[in-house]
Amino acid sequence: MTQEMGEDMADGTGDGTVAAAYGSWPSPVDAALAAAHGGGPQWVGFVGDEVWWTEPRPAEGGRRALVRRTADGTERSVLPAPWNVRSRVIEYGGRPWAGVVRGGVPLIVFTDFADQRLYRYEPGGEPRPLTPVSAVGGGLRWAEPRVDLVRGEVWCVLEEFTGPGAGDVRRVLAAVPLDGSAAGDRSAVRELTEERHRFVTGPRLSPDGRRAAWLGWDHPRMPWDGTELLVGEVGDDGRLHTVHTVAGGPQESVAQVEWSRDGRLLYASDRGGWWNLYRDGTPLCRREEEFAGPLWMLGLSWFAPLDNGLLAVVHGKGAAALGILDPETGEVVDAAGPWTEFGSTLSAHGDRVVAVGAGPRTAPEVVELDARSGRARAVGALHHDPVDPAYYPEPHSRTFTGPGGREVHAHVYPPHHPARTGPAGELPPYVVRAHGGPTSRVPQVLDLEIAYFTSRGIGVVEVNYGGSTGYGRAYRERLREQWGVVDVEDCAAVARALAEEGTADPDRLAVRGGSAGGWTTAASLTGTDVYACGTIIYPVLDLTTWGPGETHDFESRYLDSLIGPRDEVADRYAERSPTAHADRLSVPFVMLQGLDDVICPPAQSERFLAAVEGRGVPHAYLTFEGEGHGFRRSDTMVRALEAELSLYAQVFGLDVPGLPKLELRP
């Protein structure tokens, strides 16, 4: 053996890759690149024959731009910065825009985030306000606008604050004049119904204009627990009369309602244990699959009727495909292409369907499906590889075994680099990511935040713990009164399994999450000995205060189902709270918090930090002005991502060249 051969054997593997310590691999995916490609298109729709949507602009203050694709394929932002097309109804928002063509010219109605007023816009002109400003509490907010040219109105959801508190609020269906007469006069806004439910979705008019359908629900239910499908008659006065409940109830979640072209009522209900589709109460395609999902924002859509009677659908168990359903036979034909996941935004026009699709090697893009030919193609927000795809992670969807033999679904992203591999005998560090919600799900799609870690030699696993959506109501309800137990156990079970099978280093495991995932992270750090560190992002930490008075109205009674009725199990609220068990925390952590967060306010983080203070646990607390619940600005996302990596580098003993060091203090 020559000396050169010996050096090659020591530094390489013989297949062109070089052995190097996990976490030290050079990567073209830096934090700025990951931040620039965070998020994707949303709220797709047609304006005449054109496709429009919103998409994020992290470099422009985190605003959401309204984008138009004209008939010649040109794609451009419609409104310049700082216009931000985003609603704050129920804080998470709802569909913020609608458009029609009048006289050959698009007429657009949208909500601007800054003042939450509805505006009217026609290309070539300036946006004109349609609604007034209110100085009471959170003011007036609007979602799910639908333009009615016949009446000269916009029908939508009105959220009106009646006092200074988060719970001083009412929501009704309303009609706003298109002529601008309500811009300074609240009394010019017509309310379409009496105040019947605490929460409502936007009205859907039947094809003949004589009926309207919408959803409603009340505290303490969340929309995935139980909603009512309501139908009312449109009277000569333009109001909705003889309102009655058609479907739904305390134990049945109706997630979406539409009308077929021949005037029959279509809706998605989980009365059979899965969100399946019904037409006038008759199931159309009974399957153990989801044809809808959790209604976190008003106006989410998973199906759309076509003129020929077929239905465009987003459906699946776990992963969600785009397909065409024949309601007469129950047959579904899925679109072909690189997209393995489709989001909860869908629209149809004639035989054309638009949705947002993504895949493990394709970022979210606007996809158009021709229902006649079955051909699908990307038409907007087109994916372009910002780096060599050889640096993208190569994920695997797996099912692990949790306590009691229960299934736990997860996506595993091993360390991956085209020219590096780990040293013989060394196992890689892994980050366990707990998603937010918790009634939600994480899809398996290209995410450059994940690539930021995997391309450096750090594995990532995203856990769809018990309580996640996409796997039926029974899986979703595993978290009922078990938040802080089942989610923590399932994440730990996945982490331990990866360590036991030799995939991950048992001494170099981290946990991270935001919002409800921040809760799971903190509960995992204070309740298990699995992890060496953690990243806690805009979290819930103290259940004794989080609820009415310290969070927004939408989730103020969420804990009734996640923990139990407060007046019946008050002790459980303290027992589960990570803040009450800060004395058990012994590993380093970083906490990231937006100072404008009204959902998980800074007070939650500050109480936890006060309980940790003086205990000698290395930690850092980074706050960001102008950020709410979910980071949207590029500079924030860069700082947060680099801080997270710096934590892992220090705890796991990684050499990451050029990484700003996060100062951890005891």
Buried (B, 14 or more C-beta within 10 A) or exposed (E): EEEEEEEEEEEBEEEEBEBBBBBBBEBEBBBBBBBBBBBBBBBBBBBBEBBBBBBBBBBBBBBBBBBBBEEEEEBEBBBEEEBBBBBBBBBBBBBBBBBBBEEEEBBBBBBBBEEBBBBBBBEEEEBEBBBBEBEEBBBBBBBBBBBBEEBEBBBBBBBBBEEEEBBBBEBBBBBBBBEBEBBEEEEBBBBBBEEBBBBBBBBBBBEEEEBBBBBBBBBBBBBBBBBBBBBBBBEEEEBBEEBEEBBBBEEBBBBBBBBBEEEBBBBBBBBBEBBBBBBEEEBBBEBEBBBBBBBBBBBBBBBBBBEEEBBBBBBBBBBBBBBBBBBEEEEBEBBEBBBBBBBBBBBBBEBBBBBBBBBBBBBBBBBBBBBEEEEBEBBBBEBEEBBEEEBBBEBEBBEBEBEEEBEBBBBBBBBBBEEBBBEEEBBBBBBBBBBBBBBBBBBBBBBBBBBBBBBBBBBBBBBBBBBBBBBBBEBBBBBBBBBBBBBBBBBBBBBBBBBEEEBBBBEBBBBBBBBBBBBBBBBBBBBBEBBBBBBBBBBBBBBBBBBBEBBBBBBBBBBBBBBBBBEEBEEBBEEBBBBBBBEEBEBBBBBBBBEEBBBBBBBBBBBBBEBBEEEEBBBBBBBBEEBBBBBBBBBBBBBBBBBBBBBBBBBBEBEBEEBEEBEBEE
